[in-house]
Amino acid sequence: MSDRYDPQAVDDSPAKSEYFTRKDAKWLLLLIVVAVIAGYPLYKWGLEKRNKALCVGNIKALGEALNLYTESYDDRYPPLFESDAAGSPNVADGRTPVTWASFVYGQHNGRTSLVCPAAEENEASTTEWGGKPQPITYGLYAAHASVTRSTIDSPDDTILIAETTALGVLGSYDPLPYRDHAGQPVSDAYVIGWNNSNTAPNAQTKSVTRLAFRDTGNGTFGAESHSRHEGGIQAVTVSGRGLILTPSSSLTSWNVSTLRGQWRNQP
């Protein structure tokens, strides 16, 4: 008998499928799920790093714009906002508020955003920006609005702007929202005020408001409070130095006639 290969011979070996079986698909799906679960923490870490870096760029650009503004306007910072007769942001007839950010539009680099990428949509307020409405999640400390820059003590340590949240969203602290002529709250993330006043602090002032801290316990800023970014929110001082604030940074202390420390104001 010849041992040569016969192309006409019938192969009686067991048949094997050239396609994925249902069992193969299950294993593949399992591997994909495991890979996604294992990779998610790394993805989340990378996203947080990216968001924080973009936020730092955003807020530093606004700080630079504010200080450039003072060079053209007798060393004064811009007004907090254009107000109505009651002292609230003017939103009559549905108009977009003109805020400090509106005033520094011409000094801004135009390359960065007014919104932190880690902020949720409902944390933002709206400001006029180059003739158009624009969301904003950074606030000017009210104590420095329209103030001469050179009169501010300790500019390297005194906060000028920081990350903010509007109207107590996500448990942030906003006990005194501005109100329109009908008594309705006005979205106010562009302002950092005080727990007992929107105009000036006093000896009874306990904290600043509207910073981007969540679950603040109605102003106690305890262990349950946390920041928009892991480790703290971004702030910039009068001199342009960057700072990271934790929830307890919201608390203030009084010194004879003014607040002391990083939330100091001028008498």
PANU-239479 format. One line per 10 residues: number of its first residue (from 1); for each residue x, y, z of N, C-alpha, C. Coordinates in nm, 4 decimals, decimal comma, padded with zeros to 6 digits, m for minus. Each point is the difference from the previous one (the first is absolute). Layout:
BEGIN
NUM) X:Y:Z:X:Y:Z:X:Y:Z  ...
END
This chain:
BEGIN
1) 00,0860:m00,1198:00,0000:m00,0860:00,1198:00,0000:00,0887:00,1235:00,0000  m00,0384:00,0950:m00,0821:00,0782:00,1240:m00,0099:m00,0287:00,0912:00,1178  00,1095:00,0662:00,0472:m00,0161:00,0978:00,1102:m00,0180:00,1414:m00,0528  m00,0096:00,0102:m00,1323:m00,0135:00,1349:m00,0560:m00,1357:00,0610:00,0326  m00,0012:00,1333:00,0073:m00,1237:00,0734:00,0327:m00,0988:m00,0123:m00,1141  m00,1222:m00,0353:00,0369:m00,1061:m00,0125:m00,0997:m00,0972:00,1152:00,0166  m00,0008:00,0944:m00,0936:m00,0914:00,1157:00,0132:m00,1468:m00,0376:m00,0028  m00,0312:m00,1229:m00,0475:m00,1389:m00,0418:m00,0042:m00,0468:m00,0637:00,1297  00,0991:m00,0229:00,0908:m00,0357:m00,0697:00,1243:m00,0852:00,0882:00,0895  m00,0866:m00,0646:00,0765:m00,0882:00,0717:00,0924:00,0686:00,0134:00,1343
11) 00,0070:00,1242:00,0539:00,0618:00,0237:00,1319:m00,1001:m00,0385:00,1072  00,0329:m00,1057:00,0748:m00,0929:m00,0448:00,1032:00,0366:00,0527:00,1378  00,0890:00,1075:00,0079:00,0327:00,0607:00,1303:m00,1170:00,0852:00,0462  m00,0122:00,0232:00,1313:m00,1126:00,0781:00,0530:m00,0051:00,1394:m00,0610  m00,1185:00,0477:m00,0324:m00,0165:00,1333:m00,0584:00,0253:00,1082:00,1033  00,0676:00,1072:m00,0438:00,0268:00,1144:00,0892:m00,0585:00,1260:m00,0621  m00,0643:00,0791:00,0790:m00,0617:00,1228:m00,0500:00,1055:00,1067:m00,0272  m00,0149:00,0714:m00,1090:00,0880:00,1119:m00,0306:m00,0520:00,1292:00,0628  m00,1075:m00,0066:00,0721:m00,0631:00,1183:00,0561:00,0034:m00,0050:00,1520  m00,0188:00,1240:00,0640:m00,0097:00,0065:00,1456:m00,1218:m00,0772:00,0468
21) 00,0180:m00,0791:00,1006:m00,1144:m00,0644:00,0629:m00,0586:00,0950:00,1031  m00,1154:m00,0355:00,0505:m00,0622:00,0803:00,1047:00,0914:00,0080:00,1228  00,0697:m00,1090:00,0279:00,0920:m00,0015:00,1139:00,1163:00,0966:m00,0228  00,0510:00,0014:m00,1254:00,1082:00,0934:m00,0335:m00,0448:00,1445:00,0210  m00,1218:00,0304:m00,0421:m00,0526:00,1359:00,0127:m00,0121:00,0417:00,1458  m00,0416:m00,0949:00,0829:m00,0125:00,0308:00,1426:00,1354:00,0332:00,0609  00,1018:m00,0781:m00,0377:00,1340:00,0258:00,0517:00,0528:00,1352:m00,0485  m00,0251:00,0306:m00,1256:00,0447:00,1282:m00,0538:m00,0677:00,1161:00,0721  m00,1305:m00,0137:00,0218:m00,0740:00,1038:00,0709:00,0529:00,0175:00,1416  00,0297:m00,1123:00,0641:00,0537:00,0058:00,1360:00,1338:00,0727:00,0028
31) 00,0852:m00,0289:m00,0976:00,1300:00,0661:m00,0066:m00,0153:00,1504:m00,0214  m00,0956:00,0385:m00,0831:m00,0248:00,1425:m00,0247:m00,0467:00,0692:00,1271  m00,0930:m00,0631:00,0714:m00,0512:00,0574:00,1247:00,1120:00,0166:00,1017  00,0842:m00,1025:00,0135:00,1122:00,0068:00,0945:00,0950:00,1135:m00,0378  00,0269:00,0144:m00,1295:00,0906:00,1058:m00,0458:m00,0568:00,1383:00,0296  m00,1308:00,0163:m00,0222:m00,0646:00,1288:00,0272:00,0044:00,0326:00,1485  m00,0335:m00,0982:00,0836:00,0008:00,0221:00,1451:00,1406:00,0341:00,0483  00,0981:m00,0731:m00,0508:00,1382:00,0237:00,0418:00,0505:00,1358:m00,0474  m00,0460:00,0440:m00,1173:00,0486:00,1257:m00,0559:m00,0728:00,1233:00,0478  m00,1203:m00,0156:00,0583:m00,0792:00,1166:00,0390:00,0698:00,0896:00,1016
41) 00,0596:m00,0554:00,1061:00,0691:00,0896:00,0948:00,1089:00,0831:m00,0667  00,0729:m00,0602:m00,0931:00,1042:00,0731:m00,0710:m00,0608:00,1089:m00,0874  m00,1100:m00,0329:m00,0668:m00,0696:00,1002:m00,0816:m00,0485:00,1162:00,0861  m00,0590:m00,0328:00,1143:m00,0517:00,1032:00,0890:00,1122:00,0886:00,0521  00,1116:m00,0612:00,0349:00,1163:00,0756:00,0467:00,0495:00,0943:m00,1089  00,0093:m00,0495:m00,1218:00,0461:00,0828:m00,1106:m00,0947:00,1151:m00,0291  m00,1312:m00,0267:00,0081:m00,0993:00,1040:m00,0245:00,0077:00,1085:00,1067  00,0175:m00,0404:00,1261:00,0124:00,0971:00,1084:00,1236:00,0874:m00,0187  00,1118:m00,0618:m00,0376:00,1228:00,0766:m00,0242:m00,0206:00,0998:m00,1133  m00,0664:m00,0445:m00,1062:m00,0249:00,0882:m00,1138:m00,0891:00,1162:00,0405
51) m00,1105:m00,0307:00,0695:m00,0938:00,1048:00,0405:00,0664:00,1024:00,0910  00,0812:m00,0486:00,0922:00,0665:00,0907:00,0933:00,0972:00,0916:m00,0738  00,0748:m00,0560:m00,0945:00,0954:00,0806:m00,0762:m00,0710:00,1068:m00,0827  m00,1111:m00,0365:m00,0629:m00,0766:00,0979:m00,0771:m00,0568:00,1079:00,0904  m00,0474:m00,0397:00,1179:m00,0562:00,0958:00,0947:00,1059:00,0995:00,0461  00,1200:m00,0490:00,0283:00,1093:00,0892:00,0400:00,0266:00,1028:m00,1096  00,0030:m00,0448:m00,1246:00,0201:00,0929:m00,1105:m00,1115:00,1024:m00,0107  m00,1241:m00,0453:00,0187:m00,1151:00,0908:m00,0069:00,0083:00,1110:00,1037  00,0233:m00,0393:00,1259:m00,0079:00,0975:00,1080:00,1211:00,0932:00,0004  00,1154:m00,0510:m00,0401:00,1173:00,0875:m00,0085:m00,0176:00,1048:m00,1087
61) m00,0620:m00,0387:m00,1110:m00,0255:00,0957:m00,1075:m00,0952:00,1099:00,0464  m00,0998:m00,0364:00,0795:m00,0927:00,1005:00,0529:00,0702:00,0914:00,0990  00,0875:m00,0563:00,0843:00,0766:00,0831:00,0920:00,0881:00,0991:m00,0739  00,0646:m00,0459:m00,1058:00,0835:00,0885:m00,0807:m00,0836:00,1096:m00,0654  m00,1173:m00,0361:m00,0499:m00,0876:00,0987:m00,0635:m00,0452:00,1061:00,1003  m00,0327:m00,0429:00,1217:m00,0407:00,0954:00,1034:00,1119:00,0982:00,0316  00,1220:m00,0485:00,0109:00,1109:00,0890:00,0321:00,0394:00,0883:m00,1179  m00,0148:m00,0500:m00,1222:00,0208:00,0854:m00,1170:m00,1046:00,1109:m00,0052  m00,1216:m00,0321:00,0400:m00,1072:00,1004:00,0047:00,0392:00,1162:00,0908  00,0590:m00,0295:00,1153:00,0371:00,1072:00,0939:00,1018:00,0953:m00,0613
71) 00,0828:m00,0498:m00,0908:00,1014:00,0852:m00,0618:m00,0623:00,1062:m00,0899  m00,1196:m00,0253:m00,0467:m00,0681:00,0957:m00,0884:m00,1049:00,0836:00,0715  m00,0311:m00,0349:00,1245:m00,1086:00,0674:00,0716:00,0437:00,0444:00,1393  00,1057:00,0818:00,0027:00,0450:00,0644:00,1241:00,0240:m00,0992:00,1126  00,0512:m00,1159:m00,0326:00,0364:m00,1021:00,0985:m00,1212:m00,0608:00,0695  m00,1184:00,0180:m00,0564:m00,1213:m00,0544:00,0628:m00,0470:m00,1267:m00,0705  m00,0498:m00,0913:00,0815:m00,0652:m00,1183:m00,0546:m00,1388:00,0379:m00,0511  m00,0593:m00,0804:m00,0876:m00,1323:00,0325:m00,0546:m00,1099:m00,0153:00,1045  m00,1170:00,0576:m00,0293:m00,1161:m00,0217:00,0884:m00,0363:m00,1482:00,0030  m00,0710:m00,0394:00,1041:m00,0430:m00,1394:00,0127:m00,0985:m00,0363:m00,1106
81) m00,0954:00,0913:m00,0236:m00,0988:m00,0168:m00,1069:m00,0779:00,1297:m00,0139  m00,0705:00,0148:m00,1107:m00,0935:00,1117:m00,0149:m00,1257:m00,0358:00,0771  m00,0407:00,0883:00,0895:m00,1083:m00,0336:00,0929:m00,1305:00,0707:m00,0336  m00,1082:m00,0557:00,0545:m00,1297:00,0661:m00,0093:m00,0170:00,0912:00,1211  m00,1182:00,0570:00,0163:m00,0230:00,0951:00,1090:00,0156:m00,0629:00,1377  m00,0173:m00,1314:00,0087:00,0095:m00,0687:00,1287:00,1411:m00,0506:00,0298  00,0933:00,0205:m00,0942:00,1364:m00,0452:00,0214:00,0289:m00,1409:m00,0469  m00,0952:m00,0624:m00,0677:00,0199:m00,1341:m00,0547:00,0486:00,0091:m00,1446  00,0563:m00,1070:m00,0547:00,0352:00,0007:m00,1421:m00,1219:00,0347:m00,0849  00,0200:00,0844:m00,0984:m00,1113:00,0464:m00,0821:m00,0361:m00,1055:m00,1045
91) m00,1095:m00,0687:00,0245:m00,0484:m00,1021:m00,0934:m00,1391:00,0361:m00,0519  m00,0357:00,1270:00,0111:m00,1326:00,0453:m00,0436:m00,0219:m00,0320:m00,1472  m00,1234:m00,0381:m00,0316:m00,0407:m00,0309:m00,1373:00,0846:m00,1117:m00,0617  00,0501:m00,0891:00,0843:00,0739:m00,1151:m00,0494:00,1414:00,0278:m00,0462  00,0524:00,1159:00,0329:00,1344:00,0326:m00,0458:00,1062:m00,0838:00,0713  00,1108:m00,0196:m00,0662:00,1127:m00,0723:00,0582:00,0780:00,0941:00,0907  00,0337:m00,0418:00,1218:00,0722:00,0892:00,0906:00,1348:00,0448:m00,0573  00,0292:00,1269:00,0174:00,1330:00,0528:m00,0309:00,0797:m00,0064:00,1293  00,1028:m00,0817:00,0024:00,0752:m00,0262:00,1221:00,1456:00,0452:m00,0158  00,0773:m00,0200:00,1061:00,1429:00,0324:m00,0060:00,0676:m00,0689:m00,1180
101) m00,0444:m00,1217:m00,0312:00,0595:m00,0720:m00,1132:m00,0259:00,0739:m00,1309  m00,1183:00,0592:m00,0118:m00,0318:00,0772:m00,1203:00,0983:00,1150:m00,0179  00,0363:00,0644:00,1109:00,0888:00,1163:m00,0054:00,1424:m00,0366:m00,0411  00,0440:m00,1221:00,0282:00,1388:m00,0368:m00,0330:00,0094:m00,0788:m00,1309  m00,1077:m00,0049:m00,0753:00,0004:m00,0737:m00,1261:00,1155:00,0446:m00,0902  00,0222:00,1306:m00,0075:00,1049:00,0531:m00,0869:00,1407:m00,0334:00,0447  00,0171:m00,0335:00,1275:00,1326:m00,0340:00,0525:00,0245:m00,1514:00,0029  m00,1027:m00,0781:m00,0264:00,0116:m00,1461:00,0088:00,0723:m00,0552:m00,1220  00,0725:m00,1102:00,0189:00,0778:m00,0563:m00,1109:m00,0850:m00,0646:m00,1087  m00,1274:m00,0267:00,0304:m00,0899:m00,0560:m00,0997:00,0201:m00,1467:m00,0305
111) 00,0935:m00,0637:00,0707:00,0305:m00,1406:m00,0294:m00,0545:m00,0962:00,1048  m00,0333:00,0505:00,1170:m00,0477:m00,0863:00,1075:m00,1477:00,0261:00,0277  m00,0579:m00,0821:00,0846:m00,1442:00,0005:00,0238:m00,0354:00,0697:00,1311  m00,1270:00,0375:00,0124:m00,0527:00,0534:00,1259:m00,0613:m00,1109:00,0847  00,0071:m00,1226:m00,0473:m00,0643:m00,1122:00,0687:00,1022:m00,1089:00,0306  00,0016:m00,0444:00,1240:00,0836:m00,1142:00,0361:m00,0568:m00,1253:m00,0663  00,0824:m00,0809:m00,0660:m00,0520:m00,1195:m00,0672:m00,0548:m00,1048:00,0960  00,0350:00,0107:00,1287:m00,0518:m00,0957:00,0982:m00,1330:00,0440:00,0594  m00,0435:00,1218:m00,0304:m00,1261:00,0503:00,0543:m00,1185:m00,0625:m00,0721  m00,1077:m00,0245:00,0735:m00,1232:m00,0445:m00,0628:m00,0737:00,1210:m00,0575
121) m00,0816:m00,0253:m00,0995:m00,0635:00,1091:m00,0741:m00,0790:00,0941:00,0904  m00,0705:m00,0553:00,0997:m00,0836:00,0856:00,0843:00,0789:00,0744:00,1072  00,1302:m00,0199:00,0077:00,0822:00,0785:00,0917:00,0330:00,1377:m00,0559  m00,0144:00,0177:m00,1300:00,0420:00,1234:m00,0658:m00,1087:00,1065:00,0026  00,0446:00,1250:m00,0039:m00,0881:00,1135:m00,0260:00,0304:00,0497:m00,1408  m00,0640:00,1088:m00,0391:00,0223:00,0562:m00,1330:00,0458:00,1441:00,0120  00,0976:00,0363:m00,0808:00,0485:00,1373:m00,0055:00,0042:00,0464:m00,1451  m00,0130:00,1296:m00,0195:00,0234:00,0566:m00,1327:00,1496:m00,0096:m00,0284  00,0346:m00,0436:m00,1194:00,1407:m00,0232:m00,0335:00,0206:00,0300:m00,1479  00,0536:00,1168:m00,0288:00,0200:00,0384:m00,1388:m00,1287:00,0137:m00,0772
131) m00,1060:00,0436:00,0682:m00,1288:00,0199:m00,0645:m00,0889:m00,1223:m00,0033  00,0468:m00,1105:00,0562:m00,0780:m00,1235:00,0004:m00,0078:m00,0576:00,1412  m00,1045:m00,0782:00,0296:m00,0062:m00,0679:00,1302:00,1012:m00,1134:00,0065  00,0623:m00,0137:00,1152:00,1014:m00,1031:00,0176:m00,0089:m00,0561:00,1413  00,0004:m00,1337:00,0175:m00,0005:m00,0562:00,1358:00,1311:00,0304:00,0709  m00,0077:00,0098:00,1337:00,1187:00,0315:00,0792:m00,0060:m00,0737:00,1334  00,1144:m00,0544:00,0428:00,0082:m00,0684:00,1297:00,1188:00,0513:00,0815  00,0326:00,1277:m00,0182:00,1048:00,0645:00,0788:m00,0553:00,1308:00,0546  00,0283:00,0275:00,1270:m00,0560:00,1185:00,0635:00,1065:00,0956:00,0492  m00,0294:00,1290:m00,0093:00,0853:00,1054:00,0558:m00,0387:00,0222:00,1453
141) 00,0988:00,0111:00,0867:m00,0269:00,0294:00,1406:m00,0561:00,1411:00,0098  m00,1211:00,0119:00,0524:m00,0724:00,1273:00,0006:00,0763:00,1119:00,0690  00,0863:m00,0334:00,0953:00,0748:00,1024:00,0734:00,0925:00,0803:m00,0901  00,0371:m00,0558:m00,1161:00,0972:00,0675:m00,0859:m00,0629:00,0676:m00,1216  m00,1291:m00,0133:m00,0195:m00,0654:00,0633:m00,1148:00,0106:00,1520:00,0108  00,0446:00,0636:m00,1063:00,0154:00,1461:m00,0085:00,1018:00,0563:00,0988  00,0821:m00,0846:00,0587:00,1006:00,0421:00,0977:00,1331:00,0258:m00,0708  00,0765:00,0976:00,0520:00,1332:00,0269:m00,0527:00,0947:m00,1130:00,0395  00,0618:m00,0586:m00,0972:00,0823:m00,1188:00,0239:00,1116:00,0262:00,1006  00,0660:00,1140:m00,0103:00,1156:00,0285:00,0852:m00,0361:00,0169:00,1468
151) m00,1289:00,0144:00,0318:m00,0407:00,0148:00,1404:m00,0291:m00,1338:00,0668  00,0054:m00,1084:m00,0751:m00,0303:m00,1319:00,0563:00,1239:m00,0551:00,0700  m00,0123:m00,0281:00,1275:00,1121:m00,0518:00,0781:00,0335:m00,1442:m00,0398  00,1262:m00,0348:00,0147:00,0482:m00,1374:m00,0233:m00,0546:m00,0585:m00,1305  00,0296:00,0636:m00,1138:m00,0569:m00,0463:m00,1274:00,0391:m00,1421:m00,0377  00,1119:m00,0484:00,0531:00,0434:m00,1348:m00,0345:m00,0815:m00,1075:00,0711  m00,0727:00,0397:00,1045:m00,0780:m00,0959:00,0786:m00,1502:00,0264:m00,0045  m00,0408:00,1157:m00,0491:m00,1414:00,0386:00,0008:m00,0688:m00,0479:m00,1272  m00,1086:m00,0730:00,0157:m00,0677:m00,0619:m00,1149:m00,0770:00,1034:m00,0818  00,0164:m00,0114:m00,1311:m00,0700:00,0871:m00,0939:m00,1178:m00,0730:m00,0645
161) 00,0239:m00,1173:m00,0547:m00,1052:m00,0799:m00,0638:00,0178:m00,1469:00,0372  m00,1091:m00,0748:m00,0096:00,0038:m00,1432:00,0315:m00,1129:m00,0709:m00,0740  00,0042:m00,1316:00,0008:m00,1066:m00,0809:m00,0602:m00,1279:00,0126:00,0818  m00,1116:00,0079:m00,0697:m00,1279:00,0231:00,0668:m00,1110:m00,0874:m00,0565  m00,1120:00,0001:00,0742:m00,1216:m00,0714:m00,0390:m00,1197:00,0901:00,0284  m00,0998:m00,0029:m00,0857:m00,1168:00,0870:00,0132:m00,1089:m00,0591:00,0887  m00,0633:00,0839:00,0782:m00,1285:m00,0278:00,0648:m00,0046:m00,1275:00,0841  00,1097:m00,0353:00,0635:m00,0009:m00,1148:00,0903:m00,0095:m00,1350:m00,0670  00,0243:m00,0059:m00,1302:m00,0052:m00,1271:m00,0730:00,1009:m00,0985:00,0591  m00,0401:m00,1262:00,0093:00,0838:m00,1091:00,0513:00,0414:00,0216:00,1452
171) m00,0827:00,0732:00,0722:00,0293:00,0210:00,1412:00,1040:00,1059:00,0261  00,0315:00,0831:m00,1000:00,0915:00,1119:00,0225:m00,0695:00,1038:00,0880  00,0754:00,0975:00,0484:m00,0530:00,0914:00,1010:m00,0323:00,1360:m00,0604  m00,1279:00,0319:m00,0072:m00,0459:00,1283:m00,0542:m00,1249:00,0439:00,0760  00,0165:00,0439:00,1256:m00,1168:00,0321:00,0826:m00,0703:00,1296:m00,0374  00,0679:00,0876:m00,0755:m00,0586:00,1296:m00,0355:00,0077:00,0238:m00,1506  m00,0752:m00,0746:m00,0789:00,0031:00,0244:m00,1446:m00,0580:00,1370:m00,0330  00,0539:00,0608:m00,1041:m00,0597:00,1245:m00,0486:m00,1389:m00,0311:m00,0544  m00,0850:00,1018:m00,0010:m00,1370:m00,0201:m00,0487:m00,0382:00,1098:m00,0983  m00,0817:m00,0380:m00,0979:m00,0450:00,0980:m00,0981:m00,1186:00,0785:00,0536
181) m00,0587:00,0854:m00,0834:m00,1084:00,0877:00,0456:m00,1239:m00,0781:00,0426  m00,0114:m00,1256:m00,0477:m00,1145:m00,0836:00,0375:00,0307:m00,0883:00,1203  00,1191:00,0143:00,0548:00,0374:m00,0791:00,1171:00,0572:m00,1364:m00,0319  00,0240:m00,0285:m00,1272:00,0559:m00,1293:m00,0392:00,1527:00,0019:00,0072  00,0614:m00,1114:00,0432:00,1465:m00,0037:00,0094:00,0662:00,0224:m00,1359  00,1102:00,0728:00,0022:00,0793:00,0248:m00,1199:00,1253:m00,0870:00,0064  00,0253:m00,0752:m00,1029:00,1188:m00,0859:m00,0018:00,1253:00,0851:00,0191  00,0900:m00,0428:00,0899:00,0994:00,0931:00,0537:00,1405:m00,0561:00,0160  00,0392:m00,0939:m00,0847:00,1307:m00,0637:00,0167:00,1169:00,0945:m00,0237  m00,0232:00,1168:m00,0563:00,1091:00,0937:m00,0283:00,0376:00,0856:00,1208
191) m00,0638:m00,0254:00,1155:00,0252:00,0792:00,1211:00,0380:m00,0903:00,1169  00,1056:00,0370:00,0724:00,0311:m00,0598:00,1300:m00,0381:00,1033:00,1053  m00,1011:m00,0319:00,0792:m00,0471:00,0928:00,1031:00,0248:m00,0546:00,1390  m00,0899:00,0345:00,0936:00,0136:m00,0411:00,1396:m00,1306:m00,0611:00,0498  00,0088:m00,0757:00,1043:m00,1176:m00,0725:00,0480:m00,1105:00,0912:00,0514  00,0348:00,1225:00,0428:m00,1005:00,0892:00,0580:m00,0157:00,1312:m00,0755  00,0617:00,0115:m00,1176:m00,0104:00,1245:m00,0755:00,0480:m00,0202:m00,1429  m00,0604:00,0751:m00,0918:00,0492:00,0039:m00,1371:00,0743:00,1291:m00,0297  00,0123:00,0879:00,1000:00,0636:00,1295:m00,0223:00,1317:00,0170:00,0739  00,0080:m00,0447:00,1264:00,1235:00,0152:00,0778:m00,0027:m00,0930:00,1202
201) 00,1155:m00,0512:00,0424:00,0045:m00,0853:00,1189:m00,0026:00,0830:00,1274  m00,0255:m00,0658:00,1117:00,0058:00,0669:00,1300:00,0463:m00,1005:00,1051  m00,0060:00,0406:00,1255:00,0510:m00,0856:00,1075:m00,0774:m00,1308:00,0127  m00,1224:m00,0065:m00,0545:m00,0806:m00,1225:00,0082:00,0215:m00,0933:m00,1202  00,0787:00,0428:m00,0963:00,0249:m00,0826:m00,1183:00,0779:m00,1256:00,0372  m00,0473:m00,1137:m00,0470:00,0626:m00,1285:00,0332:00,0699:m00,0666:m00,1184  m00,0447:00,0325:m00,1211:00,0592:m00,0666:m00,1167:m00,0303:00,0776:m00,1269  00,0714:m00,0354:m00,1058:m00,0361:00,0493:m00,1325:m00,0955:m00,1010:m00,0641  m00,0571:00,0384:m00,1131:m00,1051:m00,0820:m00,0608:00,0274:m00,0288:m00,1476  m00,0745:m00,0983:m00,0496:m00,0051:m00,0378:m00,1414:00,1265:m00,0676:m00,0518
211) 00,0930:m00,0351:00,0862:00,1156:m00,0757:m00,0476:m00,0448:m00,1394:m00,0442  00,0781:m00,0622:m00,0874:m00,0400:m00,1275:m00,0618:00,0284:m00,1196:00,0907  m00,0594:00,0058:00,1202:00,0057:m00,1114:00,0942:m00,1391:m00,0604:00,0112  m00,0081:m00,1308:00,0014:m00,1275:m00,0711:m00,0016:m00,0295:m00,0603:00,1366  m00,1289:m00,0128:00,0292:m00,0430:m00,0581:00,1286:00,0638:00,0736:00,1174  m00,0213:00,1308:00,0025:00,0676:00,0841:00,1000:m00,0667:m00,0012:00,1368  m00,1090:m00,0756:00,0154:m00,0671:m00,0024:00,1297:m00,0561:00,1352:00,0377  m00,0518:00,0714:m00,1010:m00,0576:00,1327:00,0211:00,0994:00,0949:00,0663  00,1238:m00,0075:m00,0452:00,0999:00,0949:00,0468:00,0893:m00,0478:00,1113  m00,0107:m00,1266:00,0402:00,0903:m00,0497:00,1043:00,1333:m00,0464:m00,0590
221) m00,0002:m00,0389:m00,1270:00,1216:m00,0420:m00,0708:00,0743:m00,1094:00,0760  m00,0763:m00,1002:00,0449:00,0566:m00,1100:00,0770:00,0587:m00,1093:m00,0872  00,0173:m00,1165:00,0610:00,0655:m00,1122:m00,0680:m00,0784:m00,0481:m00,1216  m00,1316:00,0259:m00,0026:m00,0816:m00,0459:m00,1130:00,0194:00,0871:m00,1243  00,0608:00,1176:00,0169:00,0190:00,0917:m00,1122:00,1125:m00,0484:m00,0906  m00,0152:00,0221:m00,1292:00,1062:m00,0349:m00,0926:00,0041:00,1000:m00,1142  00,1095:m00,0026:m00,0730:00,0282:00,1018:m00,1000:m00,0358:m00,0463:m00,1406  m00,0119:00,0953:m00,0885:m00,0234:m00,0323:m00,1412:00,1135:m00,0861:m00,0556  00,1218:00,0288:00,0424:00,1159:m00,0806:m00,0371:00,0504:m00,0745:00,1224  00,0582:m00,1137:m00,0210:00,0623:m00,0719:00,1105:00,1137:00,0844:00,0575
231) m00,0029:00,0224:00,1298:00,1055:00,0766:00,0657:m00,0324:00,1456:00,0218  m00,0990:00,0547:m00,0721:m00,0369:00,1395:00,0211:m00,0338:00,0717:m00,1292  m00,0536:00,1209:00,0137:m00,0342:00,0821:m00,1164:00,1119:00,0999:m00,0277  m00,0040:00,0580:m00,1189:00,1029:00,0943:m00,0420:m00,0388:00,1432:00,0370  00,1011:00,0776:00,0384:m00,0181:00,1420:00,0281:00,1240:00,0741:m00,0472  m00,0135:00,1309:m00,0185:00,1128:00,0851:m00,0389:00,0005:00,1223:00,0902  00,1179:00,0389:00,0475:00,0124:00,1158:00,0881:00,0098:00,1292:m00,0809  00,0012:00,1112:00,0716:00,0110:00,1315:m00,0633:00,1294:00,0107:m00,0810  00,1052:m00,0623:00,0471:00,1282:00,0052:m00,0714:00,0060:m00,0960:m00,1181  m00,0997:m00,0884:m00,0109:m00,0021:m00,0974:m00,1084:00,0485:m00,1373:00,0390
241) 00,0280:m00,0205:00,1276:00,0478:m00,1304:00,0457:m00,1156:m00,0989:00,0088  00,0217:m00,1231:m00,0429:m00,1023:m00,1029:00,0084:m00,0040:m00,0647:00,1368  m00,1212:m00,0302:00,0477:m00,0198:m00,0666:00,1282:m00,0974:m00,1155:m00,0176  00,0058:m00,0956:00,0923:m00,1000:m00,1058:00,0086:m00,0731:00,0161:00,1323  m00,1324:00,0071:m00,0058:m00,0825:00,0196:00,1192:m00,0746:m00,1282:00,0340  m00,0058:m00,0317:00,1276:m00,0802:m00,1113:00,0504:m00,1273:00,0570:00,0619  m00,1013:m00,0830:00,0286:m00,1252:00,0532:00,0548:00,0174:00,0913:00,1209  00,0902:m00,0339:00,0907:00,0182:00,0839:00,1188:00,0583:00,1368:m00,0336  00,0535:00,0157:m00,1217:00,0512:00,1304:m00,0434:m00,1108:00,1035:m00,0111  m00,1257:m00,0452:m00,0042:m00,1138:00,0922:m00,0091:m00,0195:00,0804:00,1279
251) 00,0484:m00,0510:00,1118:m00,0225:00,0641:00,1295:00,0855:00,1251:00,0141  m00,0542:00,1001:00,0687:00,0682:00,1284:00,0157:00,0171:00,0343:00,1473  00,0847:00,0985:00,0260:00,0151:00,0515:00,1367:00,0130:00,1515:m00,0052  m00,0439:00,0654:00,1067:m00,0080:00,1463:00,0058:00,1191:00,0564:00,0762  00,0478:00,1169:m00,0460:00,1145:00,0645:00,0637:m00,0278:00,1489:00,0185  m00,0672:00,0357:00,1072:m00,0310:00,1389:00,0390:m00,0983:00,0655:m00,0961  00,0432:00,0275:m00,1250:m00,0886:00,0707:m00,0929:m00,0116:m00,0667:m00,1367  00,0731:m00,1072:m00,0213:m00,0042:m00,0700:m00,1288:00,0157:m00,1499:00,0218  m00,0280:m00,0750:m00,1065:00,0358:m00,1416:00,0024:00,1514:m00,0126:m00,0119  00,0532:m00,1075:00,0540:00,1440:m00,0232:m00,0086:00,0295:m00,1185:m00,0917
261) 00,1273:m00,0189:m00,0304:00,0410:m00,1151:m00,0797:m00,0319:00,0154:m00,1476  m00,0209:m00,1128:m00,0669:m00,0139:00,0030:m00,1454:m00,1302:00,0640:m00,0473  m00,0965:00,0173:00,0910:m00,1254:00,0673:m00,0349:m00,0040:00,1417:00,0565  00,1157:00,0581:00,0264:00,0038:00,1361:00,0555:m00,0682:00,0975:m00,0949  m00,0550:00,1032:00,0565:m00,0591:00,1074:m00,0794:00,0567:00,1321:00,0486  m00,0198:00,1040:m00,0774:00,0515:00,1315:00,0380:m00,1051:00,0748:00,0806  00,0407:00,0708:00,1071:m00,0984:00,0732:00,0833:m00,0639:00,1148:m00,0762
END
